[in-house]
Amino acid sequence: MGVARRAVAHERTVTSVRWLARNLVLYVLAGARILVRRLWEARTNSRYERLMRSAETVGDYERLTEWEARAEQARERRHRRRMEWLLAPVAVVHAVVVTIVTTAGLLLGLGAVLAIGYADFSWLLAPLRTAVDLIAWVVWLLGVVWLPVVLAVPWVVLAGLWEVGRRSGAVPAWAAPGGSRVHETVIVTPGGIATALAHLGIPALNRAVKEGWQVEFATPPVRVNRRGYQSTFSLPMGVTPEMIADKRDVLARNLVRAPLEVWPTAAERAGYVDLWVADQGSTEKPAPPYPLLHEGTADLFAGIPLGVSQRGDVIAPPLPGGNVAFGGVMGQGKSNAARVVMAGAALDPLAELWVFVFANNGDFDAYRPRLARYHRGVDDATVVAALESLRALYEEVGRREARLAALGAKKVTRPLAEKHPDLRPVVALFSECHELFGHGEHGKEAADLAVQTMRRARKTAISLAFDTQSSRADAIPPKIVELVKINACFAVKSWRSNDGFLGDGSFQAGIRATELRMGKDVGTSVLTGATDERFEIVKWFYIEVDDDTGYDAAADIIARAMSAVHPAVKAQTGAAEQDDESRDLLDDLGSVLGNERVPAADVPALLRDLAPNWLPYRRLNGMRLRQVLEKQYGIKVPSTGNRYPIDPAAVRSRLAERDG
């Protein structure tokens, strides 16, 4: 008995029984129930009555009126169909008789034509005999296939019911795949939200539900851009939106979502919650390619593309008057976000760009041709250059204010900037700004100048941007965070850092970058101030860069930007940027290649080391190098081991042929 009991209770036995019950019985029964309900709803007004009850429950009387009108129209259509069915037998008999007589007449006419043509009366009935033979063959065929069809129909019906039941997932929890509980609120409904709230484990909410409280929807769940559901609902006395936000993980579980797919925040209406529920798996999808990577220009005044929101919308805020701050722990995407902003600014032919990087990285080296001012490094010289530039910007704000007053204009617009070269928009980025504001000698003055400039620059088309790893006051002053309109916070560890980048009270209101997973949600940030929404979860566009080979996709963007830049805009063109008037690729390959074959992907880095200021080499990668060698020099690179090694002997042989 003990062995038998253990065998029955064994996990494999339970799993097998569950599988048999699910596939042989429950899926079929569920499919039959669903089809019966669909047929019943198609022949009655039960569907409309259910929708009317739902609209009445949430207090949506406009939708209630609409569904009542649709229900009445459905009754009228159903009545007309029933009346038509009463007359259907007569119509069918009439159609059959007309068809038989018409067909017989046509066949006799055809027989008459054949009889006259062959001068033989026997052809008159030949078409009729052929038609009778065809009918007899069809009857014989039906007799042959009838039995197999009759035997197969029940199995086809069962298979159809099984498939409908399987797709619905409507089986008991004990029989669900893997023993997991299949929840009915994968599609978000008012009832699903109400049930999820009732199981959050908040004592005050539990008491309210027991006492008969029902959730009131200011906005029932509305599907947005086929990406998820937006809803606004009330809370009972003693329950705050912050309590719901604190239980976000539980709410997500109750709604069958990952934690990052559910975002409850305090609504503008007191006592209400704004809830966004994304589709399952939507947070795992990467952002689409940067839309301006290969073509197009930008307009700072109209908006530059930053990324895609949780709703699937492209976030493209205007930059003048909207200073920017990026924050978060290292490696989460701050630098890429800054690169995306500056790439968009570079593609505006009217914009003047300044970049100061207080580190020894080359994140913006590819941008150098388009920059009017560019300094990078960890020494005091970079800090001093940034300080002097902030002084210049502060003075420029004053000059532009006077200029606008003289022109009788309220602020700089694009037509005004196009007409007056001295009013071109300026975008200044201070990357790793904690090194600037934390500088012992110049940090305080730099912070004061940045604050004063931002306070007055909104109407003068001067925009400042900052990125940093730390939210402490000596890294990015709170006054700057307050004045910045567009705040982007990538993953952070604490609520203090969250509020340090997004503003005081953000965490309590449910705007929480602490929910972003470090190392997992790279390139995703909480963004405020870019849209009419209180916040957005944004997947930033990515501009590819390879630290190993030195390849930077921004080089192509900047090259295109340089071809369209307005003549009045300052940029570092000429000798300072490209001090080599011309270079010969074959000569340079002969210099950098030794005696061994080198994979094509590794060669562009060698060329950049040889000629760091030569722009074509900064845009070069292994694939393009192979194409150039084959098309321009006739050197075909083999695909050996998918490494495409470049043979120094082939290069030097071609050099000898050319020079000889």
N, C-alpha and C positions, 0 to 999 in steps of 0.2 A: 504493500500500500504506500509506503514511504517513497519508494522509487517511482511509482505511478504518479503520486502527488507532486514530486519534484519535476517529473517530465511534463505534467500539465502546466505547472507554474513556470517552467523554463522560459526564458526570454524569447527564444526562437519559436517555441510553440505559441506563445502569446502573439508574436508578430505574424506568424502564419495564419492563426485564427482571425486576427484583425484584418489581414490582407484578403482572406477568403470572404469574410463578412462584408468587407467594403466593396469588393469587386463583383461578387456574385449576387449580392442582395441589395445592399444599401444604395449603391450608385444607380441601379435600375429603378428602385423605388423612388429615389429622389428625382430622377429624370422623369418618371411617370407623373409624379406630383407637380413638377414644374410645367410639363406640357398640358396637364389637365387645367392648371391654374391659368395658363396662357389662353387656352381655348375658352375657358369660362369668361375671362376678362374680354376676349375678343367678341363674345356673344352677349355680354351684359355690360352694365355701366359700373361694375364693381371697381375697375381701375380708376375711373374718374372719382368715384366716391371716396376711395382711399386717398387720392391726391387732394381732394377737397378737405378731408379730415386733417391731413398733414398741414395744409395751408392755414386752416382754422386754428390748429394747435399752436403754431408759431405766430399767429396774429397777422398773417399776410393776407389781408382782405382783397387786395388787388388781384393776387393770384387766385384766391378763392372765387372771385367773380369770373375770372377768365376760365377756370376749370368748369364752373357751372354752365357757362355758355357752350363750351366744347361738349359737355355731357349732353346738353339738349340737342346739339347738332348730331351727335352720335345716335341718339334715340330716333331722330327723324330719318337718318340714313338707314338704320336697321329696319324701321317700319317700311320704308320703300322697298328694301330688299325682300322682305317677307311677302309683300303684295306681288312683287315680280315672280316670286317662287310659286304663288298660287296659279299664275297664268303660264308657268313654265311648261307643264305637260302639253298644253295645246300648241305652244310655240315650237316645242321639240317635234311633235308629230307633223306639224305643218312643214318644218324645215326638212325632215326626213323625206316626206312625200315629194316635196319640190326637188330635192337633191336626186332622188331615184328617177323621177320623170325626166329631169334635165339631163342626167347622165345617159339614160337610155336613149333619149332623143339624139344626143351627140354621137353615141355609138352607132345608131341606125343611120344617121347622116353620113358618118365616116364609111359605114358599110355600103351605102348607096354610091358614094364616090368610087370606092374600090370596085363595085360590081360594074359600073359604067366603064371604068378604066380597063378592066380585064374582060369586059363583055361576057361576064359569067354571073348569073343571078345568085349562085351559091355564096358569093362574097358578101352579100347583104347582111347576113347574120354572123359573119366571121368575127367582127369586133365584140359582139355580145358573147359569143362562145369563149373568146379569149378572156373577157372580163369574168365570166362564170368560172373558168378554170383557175384564174388568179385568186378568186374568192375561196374556191375549194382548197387551193394550196395554203392560203393563209389559215383557214380553219384547221387543216392538217397540222401546220406548224404550231398553232396554239395548243392543239391536243398533245403534241410532243413535249412542249416546254411547260405546259400548265402545271403538271405535278411537281417538277423541280422548283418552279417559282413559288407554288403554294408552300412547299416545304421550307424554302429559303426565307420567305417573308417574315415569319416570326423571329428568326435569328437576326435578320436585318433590323427589325423593330427593336429587339432587345439591345443590339449593338448601339443603335441610335439613342435609346434611353440611357444606356451606360455612359455614353460620351457626354450627353447633356448633364447627367448627374455628376460625372467626374469634374467637368468644368465648373459647375456651381460650387463644388466643395461642401455641399450641404449634407454632411454626415456627422453622427455623434462624435464627441471628443474622444471617446475610448477607441473609435475605429479610424480616426484620422491618421494620415501617413506619419510615421514616426511617433505616434501617440500624442502628437501635439494638438492643441486646441485650435480648431479652425474658427476664426472670429467672423461675424457677419458684417463688420463695419469696415471692410477693405475699401468699399465705396462709402464715403463720408456722408452721413445723413443726420438730420436733427436728432433722431432717436439714438443713433450711434454716439453722438457727442454727449447726449444726456446720460447714456449708460456709462460712457468712459468717465464722466465727471463723478458719477455716483460711486465709482470704485477707485478713487484717488487716495482714499485713506485720510482725508482731512476731517477731523472730528466735527467742526462747525458745519461743513457741507453735508456730512452724513446725517446730522441731526435735522438739518433743513429738509433733506430728501424724505426722511421718515415722517416728518410733520406735514408732508404733502407739497413741498415747494417744487415748482416745475421751472425749468430753464426757459427764459424768454429770449427769442432771437431778434435782434435788430436787423441782422443780415443772416438769413439761413445759409447753409453751406452752398457756395456758388463755385462752379468749376471755372478755373482761370487758365486760359492758354493751353489747355490740355496738359497742364503740369501739376495741378493740385487744386485744393479747395480753400476758399477764404470765407470766414464766418465771424460774426460779432454777436456775443451773447451776454446775458446778465449773470450776476452772482447773487446769492442770498446774503442776508445780513450776517456780518461777522466773518465773511470770506473776502479776501482781497485778490487782485490780479497777481500780486507777488507770491501768494500762496500757490496759485496755479502754476506760475513759472517755476517755483521750487520743486514742483512735482512733475516737471516736464518729461522726465524719463518714464514715469508711470503712465502719464497721459499718452505718450507715444506708444507704449506697449499696449495699452487698451485700444488704441486706434490702429493697431497692427502696422506700426511704422518704426523706422529707426529713430533714435533720439534726435538726430540732426534734421529729420524731416518734419518735425513738429515745433512750431514757434508760437507760444502764447505770450502776449504782451498787453499792458494796460491800454485800453482804448481811450480815445479823446473824451468819450462820454463816461462820466463817473459811474463806477460800479459795473462796468462792462469790460469784457476781454476781447481783444482782436486775436483770432486764431488762424494761423496758416498751416495747412496739412499738405505736404508735398506727396506726389505719387510715390509708391514704393520703388526704391532703387534709383530715384532721380538724382540724389546727391552723389551717387557714384559716377555719374556721367561727366566726362571732361568738358571743359568749355570749348566752344567751336573755335576755329582758327581766327586769328586777329584779322578783322575785316579789311584793314588797310595795308596788309602785308605786301600785296603785289600790285595794287592799283588804288587810285583815289587820293583825294586831298581832304583836309579837315578845315573846320571853321570853329575857332575857339568860342566865338560868340553864340553859335548855334549848339555846340556840344561836341565833345570828343569821346569816342567809344572806349570804355574801360573794361567791361566784362558783361556777363549775363546774370540776371537776377534769378532768384528761386522760382519766379513765375515764367522764366524763359524770355524776359524782355532784355534787350540790349540797354545797358546803363550808359548814357552819354550826356553828362551834365555840361553846361557851359562853364568855362574856366574864369573869365573875368568876373571879379566880385566873389569868387568861390575858392578861397585859399584851401590847400589840401594838407592833411597830416596822415602819415602812415605809421602804424605801430604794431608791435608783436614780437614774439621771441624769434631768435635767429632761425633762418632756413625755412620760413613759412611763406615767403613770397613778397616781402616788402620791396626788395630791390626791383623785382620784375614789375610790380605795380608802378613804381616810380618811372621805370623805363617805358611802360605803356603810356603813362601820362605825357612824358616828354616826347615820345614818338608822335602822339597825336598833335602836340603843340608844334613839332617840327614840320608836320605836313600842312600847317597853315602858312601860306606864303607870306603873311603879314607879321608873323610872330617873331620876336627876338628872344633868344633863349640864353639863360645863364645857368651854369651847373657848378656846384662846389661839393666835392666828395672828400670828406675828412677821414680817408682811409686810402690804402694803397691798392685798391681793387680797380679793375678796368671796366666796370659796368657801363661806363659812358664814354669809353675811348672811341667807339664806333660813331658816336654822336658828334665828335669833335668838329668836323667840317661845318656843321650847322650851328655851332654854339658861338655866340658873341664873346662870352667869357667862360673859360673852363679852367678850373684849378682842382687838383687832387693831391692828397698826401697827408701825412700825420704830423708834419712839422708846423711851426708857428706861421710860416709863410702863407700856408693855405688859410689859416684862421684870419690873418691880417688882411688877405685879399677878400675874404668873405665880409669882414667888418667894413672895409672900405666900400665894398659894393652895396652893403646895407645903407651906409651913409648916402651913397649916390642915389639909391632908390628912394630914400626918405626925401631928399632934395628934389628928386624928379616928381614925386607926388605933389609937392608944393608948386612946382613949375606947371604941371599939368592942370592943377586946380585953377591957377590964374589963366591958363590958356583956354580952358573951357569957359570960364567967365567972360573972357574977351570974345569968344565965338558965340556966346549966348546959348550954350548947350549945357544940359544937365549932367550928362555922362558920355564916355567914349562909346560909340557904336561902331559897327563895321563900316558903314558908309563914311563916317567921320574919320576912321583910321585909314581908309583907302585914300581919302582926299588929302589928309595932313600927315606927312611922314613922321612928324615929331610926336604923333599920338598912336604909333604902332603898339600893339599889346606886348607886354614883357612878362615872361614866365621865368622865375628864379627858383631853382631847386637846391636845397641844402641837405645832402645825403649824409647819414650818420651824424645828425646835428647835435647829438649829445656831446661830441667832441668840441663843438663850437660853443654851446651854451655852458658847458662845464669847464671851459678854459678859465684858469685862475685870474688872468689879467684882463682878458677881453670878453669873457662870457657874459657879464652883466650888461655891458654896453650893447653887445650884439642882441641880447634878448630885448632890451628897451627899444632899440631901433626897429627890430622886427615887429614888436607890438605896435609902436607908433605908426609904422608904415601900413600895417594891416588895417588899423582903425580908420585910416583916411583914404586907402587906396581903392576902395570898392568901385568907385565910379571912374577911376582913371585907367582901367585896363592893365593894372599891375598886379600880378598874382604870385604868391609865395607858396612853396611846397616844402615839406619837411618829412624825413623818415628817420626813425630811431628804434632801438631795441628796448629802451627803458622809458617808463612813464614818470620817472621821478622829476621833481621840479628843476633839478640841475641838468636834466637831459632834454626836456622840452617843457618850458614854463607853462603853468596852468592858464595864464592869460592868453597864450598863443592857442591852446586847445579850445578855449572859449570863443576866440575870434574866428577860428577856422570853421568854414561852412561844411566842407566835405571831410569827414573823419572815416578812415579805414583802419579797422583793428583786426589783425590776424590773430591766431591762437595765442592766448596768454594764460598765465597760471592762476591769477588771483583777481578778485573783484576790484582791488585797488588799481591794478594795471588796466583792467577793463574800463573803469571810470576815468583813469588817467588819460586814456586815448579817446574815449567816446564822450566824456563829460560826466560830471557828478550826477548820480542818481540813475545812470543808465542800467547798471546791474539790477537795481531794485525794480526797475520798470520792465525787466525781462529782456533787455537788449544786451546779450551776453556772448562775448567772444570766448569766454571760458568754456563754452560748450563745443568749440571747435577742437578737433583732435590733432595734437602735435604729431607731425610726421605723416599723418593720414590726410588731413584736409589742407594740404599745401596748395597755395594759390586761391584759397577761399577766405573771404573776410566778411566781417559785419561792417556795413557801410551806412553812414547816416548823412543826410543833407544833400544827397544826389537826386532824390525824387521826392514826390509828395508823400510817400510812405514814411512812417516814423523810422524805419530802418530797412535795409535789404541784406540778404545773404548773397554775396556776389562771387561768382567764379571768374577771376580775372583772366583776360586774354593773355596768352603766353607768347613772348617774342624769344625764339630759340637762341640759346647761346651755349657753346661748348668750351668749357674751361680748359680741356685737355688739348684741343686742336686750335683754339682761338677763334673758331667760326662764330660769327655773330650775325643773325638774320637782320638786326637793326641796320647793318651797313647798307643793305639794299634799300631800306626805307629812307635812310638819310641821303643816299645817292639820288633817289627820286625826288626827295624834298629839295635838294640843292638845284635840281633842274627847273624847279618852279618857284623858288624863293624870290620875293620882290626885290628889285634892285636897291630900294632904300633900306632894306633890312641888313643889319650887321651880322656877319658870320665869319668864321676863321677860314677863309679861302686863301689860296696863294701859297707863298713859300713857307709860312709858318706851319701849314698843315701837310703840304705835299711838296717836299723840298726836292724831289727827284723829278726832273722834267720828263724823262722817259726811261723805261727799263726794258731789257730784253729777257723774256721768260727763259729761253734756252740757255742764255749765258748764266742767268741766276741759278737755274737747275744744275748746270755744270759746276757751279761754285758750292752749292749746298749738299749735293749728293756725293757720297764717297765712292767706294767700289762695290758695295753690296746693294741689292735691290731694296727699296723702301716702299711700304704700303702707301698708296696714293693718299689716304686719309691723313697720313702723318706729314706729308710734304708741305702743305700750305703753312703749317706752323714754322717750318724751317725757312720758308720764303719771308714770312713776317718778321722773323728774327733778323734776317738779312736786310730787309728794307721796311722798317716799322711804319714809315710815313707814306708808303706807296699804297694808295687807296684800293687798287684792284686786288692786291694781295690780301687786304683785310676782308674783302668780300668773297674770297676764294675758298672752296672746299674741295674734297677729293673727287667728287663726281664731276664738278665743273672743270677741274684740272684735266681729268681724262678726256673730256669732250674737247677742250681747247687743243690738247696735244694731238688728238686724232684729226680734228677738222682743219686746224691751221698748220700743223707741222707733219701730218701723216704718220704719227707715232701711235700705234694701237697698243693699248695697255691690256695684257691678258687678265682674266679673272681668277687667276690661280688662288684656290682656297678662299674665294670671295674677298681676297685682300688687295687685289688689283695692284701688284707690285710694279713700280716704275724702275726700269733697268737703266742705270747710269750709262752703260755702254751704248744703248740705243740713242740716248740723248746726245752723247758726245759724237756718235757716228753722224747724226743728222747735222750737228754743229759743223763737223768737218766738211760734209757735203755742201752746206750752205756757204761757209767761208772760203772753201776751195774754189 
